[in-house]
Every structure is written in structure tokens, then in C-alpha cells.
Amino acid sequence: MATPSGQLPLTDHPADDPWAGLSREQLDAFWMPFSGNRQFKEDPRLIVGARGCYLHSADGRQILDTLSGLWCSSFGHGREEISDAVSRTIRELDYAPPFQCGHPMAFALANRLRELTPAGLDHVFFTNSGSEAADTSLKMARAYWRLKGRAEKTRLIGRARGYHGVNVGGTSLGGIGPNRRQFGSLVEADHLSATLLPENRFSRGVPEYGAHLAEQLEELVALHDASTIAALIVEPMSGSGGVIVPPRGYLQRLREICDRHDILLIFDEVLTGFGRTGSPFGATLFDVRPDIMNLAKNLTNGAVPMGAVVASADIYRTFMNHGGPGYVPEFPHGYTYSAHPLACAAGLAAMDIFEKDRMAERAAAMAPYFEQQLHGLRGLRHITDIRNLGMAAAIQLEPHPGEAPRRPWEIARRCWDRGLYVRFAADNLQLGPPFTIEREEVDHICNVLADVIPSVD
Ligand SMILES: Cc1ncc(COP(=O)(O)O)c(C=O)c1O
């Protein structure tokens, strides 16, 4: 029997429910990632299907997915082009060793990405996630300078509120405090300030003020000397840190400073890649070309884990020209599942959808309506800022006096009961629906948020 909130209690499930009767001990067997395990296991929210913009919950409801899963299923869930390609492939080639061997789909997908990414980013190294892409790009940058005979260029710079996944490099270069606190400093890293400025509250799209913050990179150069700095890694738009849109001119200035001091610029486009900003990449929207671009998420529309690091010709050539016999790996790095056939099949099918269905244009077309409706929430109790770019937005909330992260959680929890999946962070709610969303669904999101946000303490 359903509870008043629509949730089924754990002990009272229909017989065909796949998780009926799971005891607390059984639930505890799965140590869930980035989750409040204790709360979840008191009150599980299980998803058993996904189609289009909706998740299907185990208690038989359709939940509107306001974050494309985790920003990764942006072309809509359940795309049959992808599932067909993956099922065809698994029957033919379940696995191919990626070290000193290859399979054709890996080369096909690399060429596809070479065509899609900005000119000059031409060489694709495959990983299995955005976190692995981050650490791969950082290792690539340090190895590049060694190969260039400048082994002292090792220092890495990130940005406060940045997110580059959870591996050793990404944790260190990332700038979300709670993600780092338990681990201490894993790799030495410096950080620029976040570009979240009070002057820009309630900006629509790219804020006008704040490009001067890029000059902090000059300050770090003055402090450490450019001869010690290998690379700067930033997201063109910080996503997990709360949709922080770079001020006009900021990324251009970072590019200029990197050029002036021989610092590699890495754009982590794991979240912005393939249309989220309304342009294919952050690099294309802001017209700034990085030396390395990291991709994941929409690369397979979230269907199979995959990441990629796309490097400039100069970087690739530097590795290829380093001398030594041709059979010796130029970059001693890679994963058992790099360029896995199923991921490549999913990636090729997802790229077909991206191009044929003109996904970036579709995101750009819906973005003004999404912006207008979301900013209509301004003035509601607890809301201190609303930010957006393309089909990404964050709603900043005044922290709860006694328990800072409580409000976003409470709101997301109540939204789930109302049929909306909403991602929450310590002080904000994040929205990034599939690009296939319709206007009425955007209205529905805003109506539910307008009810729920003021209703929490
Ligand atoms: C910009 C960015 N980099 C890296 C990652 C980590 O990706 P993954 O969770 O696939 O390791 C994410 C995930 O949200 C991301 O948004």
C-alpha cells in the first residue's frame, strides 16, 4: 500500500517488485556513491526504467528527470539507436584488448570526435569516465613537459568550486570543499577563485562582470614562476559547483595568460560537451581553444561508461617524436576498458543522434524559454540567486541556520514525491534536463519548484 507521499514502504511491495522484501542488511551490501546511505536505506528511491525525459520508479510513477540522469543522458533516455548498436556489438565483439591491439570502432569514434571538436584538437585517448579523463589529462600534461625537456614544469592549477571527478588528480585539482575534506591533499595543487560574484546575482546567461579574476593566474605565475607550472584545468562552465557561468572575456584572458607563459590549458568539458551550453562545446561557445579537452557523459548519452581526452597535434606529436623503438608505448597509460567495443558502439550511435537530431541547436532553441521560466522563481523565499546558460541552471539557496545543507536536500526530497528528480548540492539546486524537453515540462518543473521551495523551513 502506498504511503501518503506516494512512496511504497519497504515491507509492503507488490510481488513483482524486484526489490520487494530487501532487508536493511541487504540494502547495506551496496555502499552507494555520493549518497546519504543511511537516509536512502530508510526510504529507498529506486529507478527501474527510463524513457525520454522520465525515470520510472519502482513504485510505478513517472519521475521527470530534471538533470538528464547526472547531466549525461541529454539526448533523452532509452534511445533505441544506442541500445540496438550495443546489443549488435556485444554479440560480435564483447571485448578486444586495447594495449598493442585495436578494433575498428575505436578508430571510427576517434575520427568522429576529431571532426566534432574544434579544429586543432585531433587525437583522442579513451578512458571510462570523466574522472579518468581528468587524471589522464593531468598526467599527459606533465609528461608533455618532460618530453619537451622541461621536467620542472610540474605544478597544476585548478579553480575553487571546480569539479574534475574523484580520482587522485581530479580530487586535488577540484575545488568543492566537502569532496576534498576527508582525503587531505593528494597532489599538490593551486586554485584560482571561483567566478561566483555577488555583482552577478540573477544574471541571465553570461555575466558581464568578473573577467579580471583571470589575472589571478598571473599572480600564481609571479609566485611560482612559469617554469614550474605545467597546466591549468578548468570547466568552461562549472557544473557540479553550481552552474557558475564564466564572466564575459574571462576564458579568453586565461588563454592569453597560458600562451604567454607556456602553460597548457585543459578544458574539462565532461559536462558541457555535446550541447549543454547550446553550442557543441564550451570551447565553441566562448571561442577559446584549449590544448586538451576532456569529454564523457553525453559521449554515449550515459548508456555505457566512457570518457575521452582530446589532445592538440603538438601534444600528440611531442609524444610520437620522443625517440625509442616504435613498439614501446609513448604514453605508458591506459585502462583495461579503454575504447571498450560496447562504449564505442554507444558513442558512435550517440554521435549520430547528436548530429542528425541537431542536439546543440535543440538545446539552444529551448534555452531562452528555460531561462525565462526559471527566472520567474526570483523573489521566492530562500532563493538568493538564479544562474543559467543553455540548458543548465542553478538555484542558490540561503543556508538553513542550524544545518547548512538541509534546505536543498529537503526540497529535492519533496520534489521526488511530486514526481520530479532534482539534483541538490550543499547550497544549491541544479537543473539540466534533456534537450528533448518540451515547454509544458519546463513549466511543470517551475510550478513544482515554486510550490516546494518556499514550503521548507
Ligand atoms: C566537469 C566534470 N568532470 C569530471 C566529472 C567526473 O566524471 P565521472 O563521474 O564520469 O568520473 C564530472 C562529473 O560530473 C564533471 O562534471
The ligand as an ORCA input file, in Angstrom:
! r2SCAN-3c Opt
* xyz 0 1
  C      33.306     18.563    -15.325
  C      33.345     17.157    -14.816
  N      34.495     16.494    -14.811
  C      34.585     15.240    -14.373
  C      33.483     14.587    -13.893
  C      33.601     13.184    -13.384
  O      33.038     12.301    -14.264
  P      32.734     10.784    -13.796
  O      31.708     10.869    -12.739
  O      32.295     10.137    -15.077
  O      34.014     10.217    -13.310
  C      32.252     15.242    -13.886
  C      31.047     14.565    -13.350
  O      30.076     15.169    -13.012
  C      32.185     16.562    -14.355
  O      31.025     17.240    -14.338
*
